[in-house]
Amino acid sequence: MHEIAQELNEQLKNANSYTYQLLSELGKNLYYPKGILTQTDEAKKKAHRFNATIGIAMEKGEPMFLPVIQDTLSEYDPKDIYTYAPPAGKDNLRAIWKNRLMEKNPSLQGKNISEPIVTNALTHGLSIVADLFMDPEDTLVLPDKLWGNYQMIFCIRRKGRIEKFPFFTKEGKFNASEMKKSLLAQKEKGKALLLLNFPNNPTGYTPGEEEAEQIVNALKDVAEAGINLVVLTDDAYFGLFYEDSIKESLFARLADIHPRILPIKIDGPTKEEYVWGFRVGFITYADSNPIVCEVLENKTKAIIRGTISNASHPAQTFVLHALKSPDFLDQKNEKYQIM
């Protein structure tokens, strides 16, 4: 194991040993190498003739580009289109998305969450979680009304098991008791991953206040029984609340409720902002200790660097431009009314 990975693991053990125990073998070995960003910054300041560290060609003081491409993107500065984005994403985009999370999820007030890390949309974010936390024969617990791609992401890729529980009670409510039973069945393993997707694909269902409280209390009970939990909220359809349901992500209510519970939020503008083909998403961690979030961010950047290097810079720039526009909310509300 590389010494940087060892250092990160020691930091995580000291900050929250339960979260360390949740890591897969791959997760324990992951680290983001030191020096890369420093070298790039130095090159920007000192390399006037040649710059080989960032892997792009320059012309007249800006990134080289083809006019046939730039002609269609003339409103954007070439440096915001053609250069590599940072592995964790554009800093200003991450900051704006975090502010949105705090505004849309009141239960996050006073709680510590990581800076959202940019992913290549939500499927990529789910895949990162699988890599970080799932070993062969680990169990993913989720309702029996589910998106079929979970099987590919967690079972085929990572050799994990899926344990399904009935989504609805006889009264047509979310079945928190069966969820709890399925999680308690992992007592011998001492670890489980839980995936909650609201509004749910394919049912469209989101729990009401009473059901949300039941879910939170059930997960506290599971943690008190000595089971470490990754609780993943797939918020792909966040905002599409058409009935008398909670209007925030369960991620917000699960943050900081127990040291054995690691909430992870996967979301993005894909469906929230009607940009399906842009392939921009976010992964956000919650823990009362900032060191836990810092270590997980480092390991997440390592996965990104070792797979896609970074997410699309143009797509991030387009999303950032939209989020900063004074017309954004009015235009979004107009489309929401049509939906």
NORMOBEL-V993351 format. One record per residue. SS is DSSP state (@ for helix, = for strand, . for the rest). Layout:
<<SS> <SS>>
//
This chain:
<<.> <.> <@> <@> <@> <@> <@> <@> <@> <@> <@> <@> <@> <@> <@> <.> <@> <@> <@> <@> <@> <@> <.> <.> <@> <@> <@> <@> <@> <.> <.> <.> <.> <.> <.> <@> <@> <@> <@> <@> <@> <@> <@> <@> <@> <@> <.> <.> <.> <.> <.> <.> <.> <.> <.> <.> <.> <=> <=> <.> <.> <=> <=> <.> <.> <.> <@> <@> <@> <@> <@> <@> <@> <.> <.> <.> <.> <@> <@> <@> <.> <.> <.> <.> <.> <.> <.> <.> <.> <.> <@> <@> <@> <@> <@> <@> <@> <@> <@> <@> <@> <@> <@> <@> <.> <@> <@> <@> <.> <.> <.> <.> <=> <.> <.> <.> <=> <=> <=> <.> <.> <@> <@> <@> <@> <@> <@> <@> <@> <@> <@> <@> <@> <.> <.> <.> <.> <.> <=> <=> <=> <=> <=> <.> <.> <.> <.> <.> <@> <@> <@> <@> <@> <@> <@> <@> <.> <.> <.> <.> <=> <=> <=> <=> <=> <.> <.> <=> <.> <.> <.> <.> <.> <=> <.> <@> <@> <@> <@> <@> <@> <@> <@> <@> <.> <.> <.> <.> <.> <.> <=> <=> <=> <=> <=> <=> <.> <.> <.> <.> <.> <.> <.> <.> <.> <.> <.> <.> <@> <@> <@> <@> <@> <@> <@> <@> <@> <@> <@> <@> <@> <@> <@> <@> <.> <.> <.> <=> <=> <=> <=> <=> <=> <=> <.> <.> <.> <.> <.> <.> <.> <.> <.> <.> <.> <.> <.> <.> <.> <@> <@> <@> <@> <@> <.> <.> <.> <.> <.> <.> <=> <=> <=> <=> <=> <=> <=> <.> <@> <@> <@> <@> <.> <.> <.> <@> <@> <@> <.> <.> <=> <=> <=> <=> <=> <=> <.> <.> <.> <@> <@> <@> <@> <@> <@> <@> <@> <@> <@> <@> <@> <@> <@> <@> <@> <@> <@> <.> <.> <.> <.> <.> <@> <@> <@> <@> <@> <@> <@> <@> <@> <@> <@> <@> <.> <.> <.> <@> <@> <@> <@> <@> <@> <@> <@> <@> <@> <@> <.>>
//
